[in-house]
């Protein structure tokens, strides 16, 4: 499961989601977008780190996503 932790109005979050759509539209379409402001624990955990992208519960990116690292993680066959 691909998940992206975001906050409303976060331009970096919007850019990360856009990048995911470019890298792998199918994976991006199935990604869970999680608003950290809806959960106090997530807000404390990720406030200074968003956007955070996880795959199967493992963090694969934070702050400024690196396209090549994300390609490698998604290409590992774990997302299909």
PyMOL Python script that loads the backbone (N, CA, C, O; Angstrom):
from pymol import cmd

cmd.read_pdbstr("""\
ATOM      1  N   UNK A   1       0.841  -1.178   0.000  1.00  0.00           N
ATOM      2  CA  UNK A   1       0.000   0.000   0.000  1.00  0.00           C
ATOM      3  C   UNK A   1       0.883   1.236   0.000  1.00  0.00           C
ATOM      4  O   UNK A   1       1.756   1.397   0.853  1.00  0.00           O
ATOM      5  N   UNK A   2       0.642   2.096  -0.959  1.00  0.00           N
ATOM      6  CA  UNK A   2       1.347   3.363  -1.075  1.00  0.00           C
ATOM      7  C   UNK A   2       0.532   4.411  -0.331  1.00  0.00           C
ATOM      8  O   UNK A   2      -0.682   4.504  -0.515  1.00  0.00           O
ATOM      9  N   UNK A   3       1.198   5.201   0.512  1.00  0.00           N
ATOM     10  CA  UNK A   3       0.519   6.251   1.270  1.00  0.00           C
ATOM     11  C   UNK A   3       1.351   7.525   1.223  1.00  0.00           C
ATOM     12  O   UNK A   3       2.582   7.487   1.232  1.00  0.00           O
ATOM     13  N   UNK A   4       0.650   8.653   1.173  1.00  0.00           N
ATOM     14  CA  UNK A   4       1.312   9.957   1.186  1.00  0.00           C
ATOM     15  C   UNK A   4       0.707  10.766   2.327  1.00  0.00           C
ATOM     16  O   UNK A   4      -0.500  11.004   2.360  1.00  0.00           O
ATOM     17  N   UNK A   5       1.553  11.182   3.258  1.00  0.00           N
ATOM     18  CA  UNK A   5       1.127  11.990   4.408  1.00  0.00           C
ATOM     19  C   UNK A   5       1.292  13.455   4.030  1.00  0.00           C
ATOM     20  O   UNK A   5       2.375  13.891   3.641  1.00  0.00           O
ATOM     21  N   UNK A   6       0.194  14.214   4.151  1.00  0.00           N
ATOM     22  CA  UNK A   6       0.153  15.594   3.674  1.00  0.00           C
ATOM     23  C   UNK A   6      -0.580  16.496   4.663  1.00  0.00           C
ATOM     24  O   UNK A   6      -1.150  16.037   5.652  1.00  0.00           O
ATOM     25  N   UNK A   7      -0.545  17.793   4.362  1.00  0.00           N
ATOM     26  CA  UNK A   7      -1.371  18.808   5.036  1.00  0.00           C
ATOM     27  C   UNK A   7      -2.023  19.640   3.959  1.00  0.00           C
ATOM     28  O   UNK A   7      -1.428  19.858   2.904  1.00  0.00           O
ATOM     29  N   UNK A   8      -3.232  20.110   4.199  1.00  0.00           N
ATOM     30  CA  UNK A   8      -3.888  20.986   3.229  1.00  0.00           C
ATOM     31  C   UNK A   8      -3.052  22.247   2.992  1.00  0.00           C
ATOM     32  O   UNK A   8      -2.504  22.830   3.928  1.00  0.00           O
ATOM     33  N   UNK A   9      -2.968  22.648   1.740  1.00  0.00           N
ATOM     34  CA  UNK A   9      -2.242  23.869   1.397  1.00  0.00           C
ATOM     35  C   UNK A   9      -0.736  23.704   1.306  1.00  0.00           C
ATOM     36  O   UNK A   9      -0.024  24.689   1.109  1.00  0.00           O
ATOM     37  N   UNK A  10      -0.241  22.509   1.440  1.00  0.00           N
ATOM     38  CA  UNK A  10       1.207  22.253   1.394  1.00  0.00           C
ATOM     39  C   UNK A  10       1.633  22.079  -0.066  1.00  0.00           C
ATOM     40  O   UNK A  10       1.301  21.077  -0.699  1.00  0.00           O
ATOM     41  N   UNK A  11       2.364  23.054  -0.590  1.00  0.00           N
ATOM     42  CA  UNK A  11       2.765  22.967  -2.003  1.00  0.00           C
ATOM     43  C   UNK A  11       3.749  21.829  -2.246  1.00  0.00           C
ATOM     44  O   UNK A  11       3.742  21.229  -3.321  1.00  0.00           O
ATOM     45  N   UNK A  12       4.591  21.523  -1.271  1.00  0.00           N
ATOM     46  CA  UNK A  12       5.507  20.387  -1.423  1.00  0.00           C
ATOM     47  C   UNK A  12       4.733  19.076  -1.517  1.00  0.00           C
ATOM     48  O   UNK A  12       5.120  18.168  -2.254  1.00  0.00           O
ATOM     49  N   UNK A  13       3.646  18.985  -0.772  1.00  0.00           N
ATOM     50  CA  UNK A  13       2.795  17.795  -0.814  1.00  0.00           C
ATOM     51  C   UNK A  13       2.161  17.650  -2.188  1.00  0.00           C
ATOM     52  O   UNK A  13       2.141  16.560  -2.759  1.00  0.00           O
ATOM     53  N   UNK A  14       1.641  18.754  -2.716  1.00  0.00           N
ATOM     54  CA  UNK A  14       1.039  18.737  -4.046  1.00  0.00           C
ATOM     55  C   UNK A  14       2.070  18.317  -5.096  1.00  0.00           C
ATOM     56  O   UNK A  14       1.760  17.543  -6.002  1.00  0.00           O
ATOM     57  N   UNK A  15       3.294  18.831  -4.968  1.00  0.00           N
ATOM     58  CA  UNK A  15       4.357  18.474  -5.910  1.00  0.00           C
ATOM     59  C   UNK A  15       4.708  16.989  -5.804  1.00  0.00           C
ATOM     60  O   UNK A  15       4.953  16.338  -6.820  1.00  0.00           O
ATOM     61  N   UNK A  16       4.735  16.452  -4.586  1.00  0.00           N
ATOM     62  CA  UNK A  16       5.061  15.040  -4.397  1.00  0.00           C
ATOM     63  C   UNK A  16       4.002  14.146  -5.040  1.00  0.00           C
ATOM     64  O   UNK A  16       4.334  13.153  -5.688  1.00  0.00           O
ATOM     65  N   UNK A  17       2.741  14.497  -4.863  1.00  0.00           N
ATOM     66  CA  UNK A  17       1.658  13.720  -5.473  1.00  0.00           C
ATOM     67  C   UNK A  17       1.749  13.814  -6.997  1.00  0.00           C
ATOM     68  O   UNK A  17       1.558  12.812  -7.686  1.00  0.00           O
ATOM     69  N   UNK A  18       2.035  14.988  -7.523  1.00  0.00           N
ATOM     70  CA  UNK A  18       2.210  15.154  -8.967  1.00  0.00           C
ATOM     71  C   UNK A  18       3.361  14.322  -9.495  1.00  0.00           C
ATOM     72  O   UNK A  18       3.262  13.718 -10.563  1.00  0.00           O
ATOM     73  N   UNK A  19       4.451  14.289  -8.747  1.00  0.00           N
ATOM     74  CA  UNK A  19       5.601  13.493  -9.147  1.00  0.00           C
ATOM     75  C   UNK A  19       5.252  12.009  -9.165  1.00  0.00           C
ATOM     76  O   UNK A  19       5.639  11.288 -10.084  1.00  0.00           O
ATOM     77  N   UNK A  20       4.519  11.554  -8.148  1.00  0.00           N
ATOM     78  CA  UNK A  20       4.089  10.154  -8.126  1.00  0.00           C
ATOM     79  C   UNK A  20       3.241   9.827  -9.350  1.00  0.00           C
ATOM     80  O   UNK A  20       3.376   8.754  -9.937  1.00  0.00           O
ATOM     81  N   UNK A  21       2.381  10.740  -9.724  1.00  0.00           N
ATOM     82  CA  UNK A  21       1.524  10.531 -10.909  1.00  0.00           C
ATOM     83  C   UNK A  21       2.353  10.408 -12.180  1.00  0.00           C
ATOM     84  O   UNK A  21       2.010   9.634 -13.074  1.00  0.00           O
ATOM     85  N   UNK A  22       3.436  11.163 -12.264  1.00  0.00           N
ATOM     86  CA  UNK A  22       4.320  11.078 -13.426  1.00  0.00           C
ATOM     87  C   UNK A  22       5.113   9.774 -13.426  1.00  0.00           C
ATOM     88  O   UNK A  22       5.272   9.142 -14.470  1.00  0.00           O
ATOM     89  N   UNK A  23       5.605   9.375 -12.267  1.00  0.00           N
ATOM     90  CA  UNK A  23       6.433   8.174 -12.161  1.00  0.00           C
ATOM     91  C   UNK A  23       5.613   6.915 -12.408  1.00  0.00           C
ATOM     92  O   UNK A  23       6.023   6.040 -13.170  1.00  0.00           O
ATOM     93  N   UNK A  24       4.458   6.827 -11.763  1.00  0.00           N
ATOM     94  CA  UNK A  24       3.642   5.618 -11.860  1.00  0.00           C
ATOM     95  C   UNK A  24       2.175   5.988 -11.645  1.00  0.00           C
ATOM     96  O   UNK A  24       1.680   5.954 -10.518  1.00  0.00           O
ATOM     97  N   UNK A  25       1.484   6.340 -12.730  1.00  0.00           N
ATOM     98  CA  UNK A  25       0.093   6.776 -12.601  1.00  0.00           C
ATOM     99  C   UNK A  25      -0.805   5.747 -11.904  1.00  0.00           C
ATOM    100  O   UNK A  25      -1.685   6.118 -11.127  1.00  0.00           O
ATOM    101  N   UNK A  26      -0.588   4.479 -12.176  1.00  0.00           N
ATOM    102  CA  UNK A  26      -1.418   3.440 -11.562  1.00  0.00           C
ATOM    103  C   UNK A  26      -1.212   3.391 -10.044  1.00  0.00           C
ATOM    104  O   UNK A  26      -2.177   3.328  -9.282  1.00  0.00           O
ATOM    105  N   UNK A  27       0.029   3.418  -9.622  1.00  0.00           N
ATOM    106  CA  UNK A  27       0.326   3.403  -8.185  1.00  0.00           C
ATOM    107  C   UNK A  27      -0.215   4.663  -7.514  1.00  0.00           C
ATOM    108  O   UNK A  27      -0.781   4.598  -6.422  1.00  0.00           O
ATOM    109  N   UNK A  28      -0.040   5.804  -8.170  1.00  0.00           N
ATOM    110  CA  UNK A  28      -0.519   7.068  -7.606  1.00  0.00           C
ATOM    111  C   UNK A  28      -2.034   7.061  -7.457  1.00  0.00           C
ATOM    112  O   UNK A  28      -2.567   7.570  -6.471  1.00  0.00           O
ATOM    113  N   UNK A  29      -2.724   6.488  -8.430  1.00  0.00           N
ATOM    114  CA  UNK A  29      -4.188   6.443  -8.377  1.00  0.00           C
ATOM    115  C   UNK A  29      -4.677   5.613  -7.190  1.00  0.00           C
ATOM    116  O   UNK A  29      -5.745   5.880  -6.641  1.00  0.00           O
ATOM    117  N   UNK A  30      -3.899   4.612  -6.800  1.00  0.00           N
ATOM    118  CA  UNK A  30      -4.290   3.758  -5.684  1.00  0.00           C
ATOM    119  C   UNK A  30      -3.729   4.192  -4.345  1.00  0.00           C
ATOM    120  O   UNK A  30      -3.991   3.559  -3.322  1.00  0.00           O
ATOM    121  N   UNK A  31      -2.955   5.272  -4.346  1.00  0.00           N
ATOM    122  CA  UNK A  31      -2.316   5.734  -3.115  1.00  0.00           C
ATOM    123  C   UNK A  31      -3.340   6.296  -2.139  1.00  0.00           C
ATOM    124  O   UNK A  31      -4.322   6.926  -2.533  1.00  0.00           O
ATOM    125  N   UNK A  32      -3.091   6.056  -0.878  1.00  0.00           N
ATOM    126  CA  UNK A  32      -3.913   6.650   0.175  1.00  0.00           C
ATOM    127  C   UNK A  32      -3.294   7.994   0.552  1.00  0.00           C
ATOM    128  O   UNK A  32      -2.119   8.061   0.914  1.00  0.00           O
ATOM    129  N   UNK A  33      -4.077   9.051   0.468  1.00  0.00           N
ATOM    130  CA  UNK A  33      -3.616  10.387   0.841  1.00  0.00           C
ATOM    131  C   UNK A  33      -4.118  10.644   2.257  1.00  0.00           C
ATOM    132  O   UNK A  33      -5.324  10.661   2.507  1.00  0.00           O
ATOM    133  N   UNK A  34      -3.181  10.842   3.178  1.00  0.00           N
ATOM    134  CA  UNK A  34      -3.528  10.962   4.593  1.00  0.00           C
ATOM    135  C   UNK A  34      -3.230  12.378   5.079  1.00  0.00           C
ATOM    136  O   UNK A  34      -2.087  12.833   5.046  1.00  0.00           O
ATOM    137  N   UNK A  35      -4.271  13.060   5.528  1.00  0.00           N
ATOM    138  CA  UNK A  35      -4.158  14.413   6.063  1.00  0.00           C
ATOM    139  C   UNK A  35      -3.716  14.304   7.524  1.00  0.00           C
ATOM    140  O   UNK A  35      -4.478  13.848   8.377  1.00  0.00           O
ATOM    141  N   UNK A  36      -2.488  14.722   7.805  1.00  0.00           N
ATOM    142  CA  UNK A  36      -1.962  14.584   9.163  1.00  0.00           C
ATOM    143  C   UNK A  36      -2.683  15.482  10.166  1.00  0.00           C
ATOM    144  O   UNK A  36      -2.592  15.259  11.373  1.00  0.00           O
ATOM    145  N   UNK A  37      -3.387  16.480   9.683  1.00  0.00           N
ATOM    146  CA  UNK A  37      -4.109  17.368  10.597  1.00  0.00           C
ATOM    147  C   UNK A  37      -5.347  16.711  11.193  1.00  0.00           C
ATOM    148  O   UNK A  37      -5.947  17.249  12.124  1.00  0.00           O
ATOM    149  N   UNK A  38      -5.727  15.568  10.672  1.00  0.00           N
ATOM    150  CA  UNK A  38      -6.892  14.858  11.192  1.00  0.00           C
ATOM    151  C   UNK A  38      -6.551  13.909  12.343  1.00  0.00           C
ATOM    152  O   UNK A  38      -7.437  13.272  12.911  1.00  0.00           O
ATOM    153  N   UNK A  39      -5.274  13.820  12.679  1.00  0.00           N
ATOM    154  CA  UNK A  39      -4.838  12.899  13.722  1.00  0.00           C
ATOM    155  C   UNK A  39      -3.695  13.557  14.499  1.00  0.00           C
ATOM    156  O   UNK A  39      -2.637  13.829  13.932  1.00  0.00           O
ATOM    157  N   UNK A  40      -3.902  13.810  15.784  1.00  0.00           N
ATOM    158  CA  UNK A  40      -2.889  14.510  16.590  1.00  0.00           C
ATOM    159  C   UNK A  40      -1.547  13.785  16.607  1.00  0.00           C
ATOM    160  O   UNK A  40      -0.497  14.427  16.575  1.00  0.00           O
ATOM    161  N   UNK A  41      -1.572  12.468  16.657  1.00  0.00           N
ATOM    162  CA  UNK A  41      -0.319  11.703  16.687  1.00  0.00           C
ATOM    163  C   UNK A  41       0.447  11.858  15.369  1.00  0.00           C
ATOM    164  O   UNK A  41       1.660  12.065  15.367  1.00  0.00           O
ATOM    165  N   UNK A  42      -0.274  11.755  14.253  1.00  0.00           N
ATOM    166  CA  UNK A  42       0.377  11.934  12.955  1.00  0.00           C
ATOM    167  C   UNK A  42       0.894  13.358  12.793  1.00  0.00           C
ATOM    168  O   UNK A  42       1.958  13.573  12.213  1.00  0.00           O
ATOM    169  N   UNK A  43       0.151  14.321  13.297  1.00  0.00           N
ATOM    170  CA  UNK A  43       0.583  15.715  13.222  1.00  0.00           C
ATOM    171  C   UNK A  43       1.898  15.910  13.969  1.00  0.00           C
ATOM    172  O   UNK A  43       2.812  16.556  13.457  1.00  0.00           O
ATOM    173  N   UNK A  44       1.996  15.358  15.169  1.00  0.00           N
ATOM    174  CA  UNK A  44       3.245  15.455  15.934  1.00  0.00           C
ATOM    175  C   UNK A  44       4.382  14.718  15.233  1.00  0.00           C
ATOM    176  O   UNK A  44       5.511  15.207  15.191  1.00  0.00           O
ATOM    177  N   UNK A  45       4.089  13.560  14.691  1.00  0.00           N
ATOM    178  CA  UNK A  45       5.120  12.713  14.078  1.00  0.00           C
ATOM    179  C   UNK A  45       5.660  13.299  12.773  1.00  0.00           C
ATOM    180  O   UNK A  45       6.865  13.246  12.523  1.00  0.00           O
ATOM    181  N   UNK A  46       4.774  13.859  11.935  1.00  0.00           N
ATOM    182  CA  UNK A  46       5.166  14.238  10.587  1.00  0.00           C
ATOM    183  C   UNK A  46       5.173  15.734  10.292  1.00  0.00           C
ATOM    184  O   UNK A  46       5.511  16.125   9.175  1.00  0.00           O
ATOM    185  N   UNK A  47       4.816  16.573  11.239  1.00  0.00           N
ATOM    186  CA  UNK A  47       4.654  18.004  10.992  1.00  0.00           C
ATOM    187  C   UNK A  47       5.822  18.624  10.232  1.00  0.00           C
ATOM    188  O   UNK A  47       5.608  19.351   9.262  1.00  0.00           O
ATOM    189  N   UNK A  48       7.027  18.353  10.650  1.00  0.00           N
ATOM    190  CA  UNK A  48       8.207  18.969  10.035  1.00  0.00           C
ATOM    191  C   UNK A  48       8.779  18.138   8.890  1.00  0.00           C
ATOM    192  O   UNK A  48       9.809  18.503   8.323  1.00  0.00           O
ATOM    193  N   UNK A  49       8.134  17.032   8.542  1.00  0.00           N
ATOM    194  CA  UNK A  49       8.705  16.103   7.574  1.00  0.00           C
ATOM    195  C   UNK A  49       7.921  15.975   6.274  1.00  0.00           C
ATOM    196  O   UNK A  49       8.423  15.408   5.304  1.00  0.00           O
ATOM    197  N   UNK A  50       6.692  16.497   6.244  1.00  0.00           N
ATOM    198  CA  UNK A  50       5.841  16.265   5.080  1.00  0.00           C
ATOM    199  C   UNK A  50       6.386  16.961   3.838  1.00  0.00           C
ATOM    200  O   UNK A  50       7.044  17.998   3.929  1.00  0.00           O
ATOM    201  N   UNK A  51       6.104  16.382   2.693  1.00  0.00           N
ATOM    202  CA  UNK A  51       5.351  15.158   2.483  1.00  0.00           C
ATOM    203  C   UNK A  51       6.184  13.921   2.823  1.00  0.00           C
ATOM    204  O   UNK A  51       7.388  13.872   2.573  1.00  0.00           O
ATOM    205  N   UNK A  52       5.517  12.939   3.392  1.00  0.00           N
ATOM    206  CA  UNK A  52       6.143  11.651   3.681  1.00  0.00           C
ATOM    207  C   UNK A  52       5.424  10.616   2.827  1.00  0.00           C
ATOM    208  O   UNK A  52       4.194  10.558   2.800  1.00  0.00           O
ATOM    209  N   UNK A  53       6.209   9.798   2.129  1.00  0.00           N
ATOM    210  CA  UNK A  53       5.649   8.743   1.293  1.00  0.00           C
ATOM    211  C   UNK A  53       6.087   7.413   1.877  1.00  0.00           C
ATOM    212  O   UNK A  53       7.269   7.198   2.147  1.00  0.00           O
ATOM    213  N   UNK A  54       5.112   6.514   2.072  1.00  0.00           N
ATOM    214  CA  UNK A  54       5.425   5.187   2.584  1.00  0.00           C
ATOM    215  C   UNK A  54       4.919   4.131   1.603  1.00  0.00           C
ATOM    216  O   UNK A  54       3.950   4.341   0.873  1.00  0.00           O
ATOM    217  N   UNK A  55       5.596   3.010   1.613  1.00  0.00           N
ATOM    218  CA  UNK A  55       5.193   1.866   0.807  1.00  0.00           C
ATOM    219  C   UNK A  55       5.184   0.655   1.722  1.00  0.00           C
ATOM    220  O   UNK A  55       6.211   0.281   2.288  1.00  0.00           O
ATOM    221  N   UNK A  56       4.028   0.053   1.859  1.00  0.00           N
ATOM    222  CA  UNK A  56       3.865  -1.093   2.756  1.00  0.00           C
ATOM    223  C   UNK A  56       4.343  -0.767   4.174  1.00  0.00           C
ATOM    224  O   UNK A  56       4.935  -1.610   4.848  1.00  0.00           O
ATOM    225  N   UNK A  57       4.079   0.465   4.616  1.00  0.00           N
ATOM    226  CA  UNK A  57       4.427   0.886   5.962  1.00  0.00           C
ATOM    227  C   UNK A  57       5.866   1.344   6.141  1.00  0.00           C
ATOM    228  O   UNK A  57       6.239   1.797   7.223  1.00  0.00           O
ATOM    229  N   UNK A  58       6.673   1.233   5.101  1.00  0.00           N
ATOM    230  CA  UNK A  58       8.079   1.644   5.182  1.00  0.00           C
ATOM    231  C   UNK A  58       8.254   2.998   4.500  1.00  0.00           C
ATOM    232  O   UNK A  58       7.824   3.188   3.362  1.00  0.00           O
ATOM    233  N   UNK A  59       8.883   3.930   5.197  1.00  0.00           N
ATOM    234  CA  UNK A  59       9.107   5.261   4.643  1.00  0.00           C
ATOM    235  C   UNK A  59      10.083   5.185   3.478  1.00  0.00           C
ATOM    236  O   UNK A  59      11.189   4.664   3.614  1.00  0.00           O
ATOM    237  N   UNK A  60       9.660   5.713   2.327  1.00  0.00           N
ATOM    238  CA  UNK A  60      10.549   5.730   1.165  1.00  0.00           C
ATOM    239  C   UNK A  60      10.949   7.153   0.783  1.00  0.00           C
ATOM    240  O   UNK A  60      11.836   7.345  -0.049  1.00  0.00           O
ATOM    241  N   UNK A  61      10.296   8.155   1.390  1.00  0.00           N
ATOM    242  CA  UNK A  61      10.636   9.539   1.074  1.00  0.00           C
ATOM    243  C   UNK A  61      10.068  10.469   2.136  1.00  0.00           C
ATOM    244  O   UNK A  61       9.037  10.191   2.749  1.00  0.00           O
ATOM    245  N   UNK A  62      10.770  11.584   2.336  1.00  0.00           N
ATOM    246  CA  UNK A  62      10.272  12.655   3.203  1.00  0.00           C
ATOM    247  C   UNK A  62      10.817  13.987   2.705  1.00  0.00           C
ATOM    248  O   UNK A  62      11.847  14.044   2.034  1.00  0.00           O
ATOM    249  N   UNK A  63      10.116  15.037   3.043  1.00  0.00           N
ATOM    250  CA  UNK A  63      10.436  16.416   2.657  1.00  0.00           C
ATOM    251  C   UNK A  63      10.490  16.608   1.149  1.00  0.00           C
ATOM    252  O   UNK A  63       9.478  16.953   0.538  1.00  0.00           O
ATOM    253  N   UNK A  64      11.634  16.395   0.545  1.00  0.00           N
ATOM    254  CA  UNK A  64      11.783  16.590  -0.892  1.00  0.00           C
ATOM    255  C   UNK A  64      11.988  15.237  -1.556  1.00  0.00           C
ATOM    256  O   UNK A  64      13.095  14.698  -1.539  1.00  0.00           O
ATOM    257  N   UNK A  65      10.933  14.687  -2.140  1.00  0.00           N
ATOM    258  CA  UNK A  65      11.038  13.361  -2.749  1.00  0.00           C
ATOM    259  C   UNK A  65      12.077  13.319  -3.866  1.00  0.00           C
ATOM    260  O   UNK A  65      12.177  14.240  -4.675  1.00  0.00           O
ATOM    261  N   UNK A  66      12.838  12.246  -3.894  1.00  0.00           N
ATOM    262  CA  UNK A  66      13.816  12.032  -4.945  1.00  0.00           C
ATOM    263  C   UNK A  66      13.217  11.035  -5.934  1.00  0.00           C
ATOM    264  O   UNK A  66      13.003   9.873  -5.589  1.00  0.00           O
ATOM    265  N   UNK A  67      12.947  11.480  -7.160  1.00  0.00           N
ATOM    266  CA  UNK A  67      12.268  10.620  -8.126  1.00  0.00           C
ATOM    267  C   UNK A  67      12.927   9.251  -8.314  1.00  0.00           C
ATOM    268  O   UNK A  67      12.230   8.240  -8.400  1.00  0.00           O
ATOM    269  N   UNK A  68      14.249   9.208  -8.379  1.00  0.00           N
ATOM    270  CA  UNK A  68      14.911   7.924  -8.632  1.00  0.00           C
ATOM    271  C   UNK A  68      14.705   6.938  -7.484  1.00  0.00           C
ATOM    272  O   UNK A  68      14.495   5.749  -7.723  1.00  0.00           O
ATOM    273  N   UNK A  69      14.762   7.412  -6.257  1.00  0.00           N
ATOM    274  CA  UNK A  69      14.534   6.539  -5.102  1.00  0.00           C
ATOM    275  C   UNK A  69      13.113   5.992  -5.110  1.00  0.00           C
ATOM    276  O   UNK A  69      12.881   4.826  -4.788  1.00  0.00           O
ATOM    277  N   UNK A  70      12.170   6.844  -5.480  1.00  0.00           N
ATOM    278  CA  UNK A  70      10.770   6.415  -5.524  1.00  0.00           C
ATOM    279  C   UNK A  70      10.555   5.420  -6.666  1.00  0.00           C
ATOM    280  O   UNK A  70       9.845   4.428  -6.502  1.00  0.00           O
ATOM    281  N   UNK A  71      11.166   5.687  -7.817  1.00  0.00           N
ATOM    282  CA  UNK A  71      11.084   4.734  -8.938  1.00  0.00           C
ATOM    283  C   UNK A  71      11.598   3.360  -8.510  1.00  0.00           C
ATOM    284  O   UNK A  71      10.977   2.335  -8.792  1.00  0.00           O
ATOM    285  N   UNK A  72      12.721   3.357  -7.836  1.00  0.00           N
ATOM    286  CA  UNK A  72      13.303   2.089  -7.399  1.00  0.00           C
ATOM    287  C   UNK A  72      12.374   1.356  -6.430  1.00  0.00           C
ATOM    288  O   UNK A  72      12.170   0.148  -6.554  1.00  0.00           O
ATOM    289  N   UNK A  73      11.819   2.082  -5.474  1.00  0.00           N
ATOM    290  CA  UNK A  73      10.925   1.461  -4.508  1.00  0.00           C
ATOM    291  C   UNK A  73       9.673   0.907  -5.182  1.00  0.00           C
ATOM    292  O   UNK A  73       9.245  -0.208  -4.883  1.00  0.00           O
ATOM    293  N   UNK A  74       9.092   1.677  -6.084  1.00  0.00           N
ATOM    294  CA  UNK A  74       7.883   1.235  -6.774  1.00  0.00           C
ATOM    295  C   UNK A  74       8.195   0.124  -7.768  1.00  0.00           C
ATOM    296  O   UNK A  74       7.374  -0.766  -7.989  1.00  0.00           O
ATOM    297  N   UNK A  75       9.364   0.175  -8.358  1.00  0.00           N
ATOM    298  CA  UNK A  75       9.757  -0.829  -9.342  1.00  0.00           C
ATOM    299  C   UNK A  75      10.185  -2.144  -8.736  1.00  0.00           C
ATOM    300  O   UNK A  75      10.444  -3.108  -9.457  1.00  0.00           O
ATOM    301  N   UNK A  76      10.261  -2.195  -7.433  1.00  0.00           N
ATOM    302  CA  UNK A  76      10.683  -3.429  -6.761  1.00  0.00           C
ATOM    303  C   UNK A  76       9.608  -4.498  -6.831  1.00  0.00           C
ATOM    304  O   UNK A  76       9.794  -5.602  -6.319  1.00  0.00           O
ATOM    305  N   UNK A  77       8.481  -4.180  -7.462  1.00  0.00           N
ATOM    306  CA  UNK A  77       7.413  -5.151  -7.632  1.00  0.00           C
ATOM    307  C   UNK A  77       6.494  -5.271  -6.449  1.00  0.00           C
ATOM    308  O   UNK A  77       5.632  -6.148  -6.420  1.00  0.00           O
ATOM    309  N   UNK A  78       6.660  -4.408  -5.472  1.00  0.00           N
ATOM    310  CA  UNK A  78       5.866  -4.495  -4.241  1.00  0.00           C
ATOM    311  C   UNK A  78       4.541  -3.762  -4.361  1.00  0.00           C
ATOM    312  O   UNK A  78       3.665  -3.943  -3.516  1.00  0.00           O
ATOM    313  N   UNK A  79       4.370  -2.938  -5.391  1.00  0.00           N
ATOM    314  CA  UNK A  79       3.175  -2.095  -5.458  1.00  0.00           C
ATOM    315  C   UNK A  79       2.093  -2.684  -6.362  1.00  0.00           C
ATOM    316  O   UNK A  79       0.931  -2.303  -6.218  1.00  0.00           O
ATOM    317  N   UNK A  80       2.392  -3.533  -7.227  1.00  0.00           N
ATOM    318  CA  UNK A  80       1.424  -4.035  -8.212  1.00  0.00           C
ATOM    319  C   UNK A  80       0.497  -5.050  -7.646  1.00  0.00           C
ATOM    320  O   UNK A  80      -0.370  -5.560  -8.357  1.00  0.00           O
TER     321      UNK A  80
END
""", "prot")
cmd.dss("prot")
cmd.show_as("cartoon", "prot")
cmd.util.cbc("prot")
cmd.orient("prot")
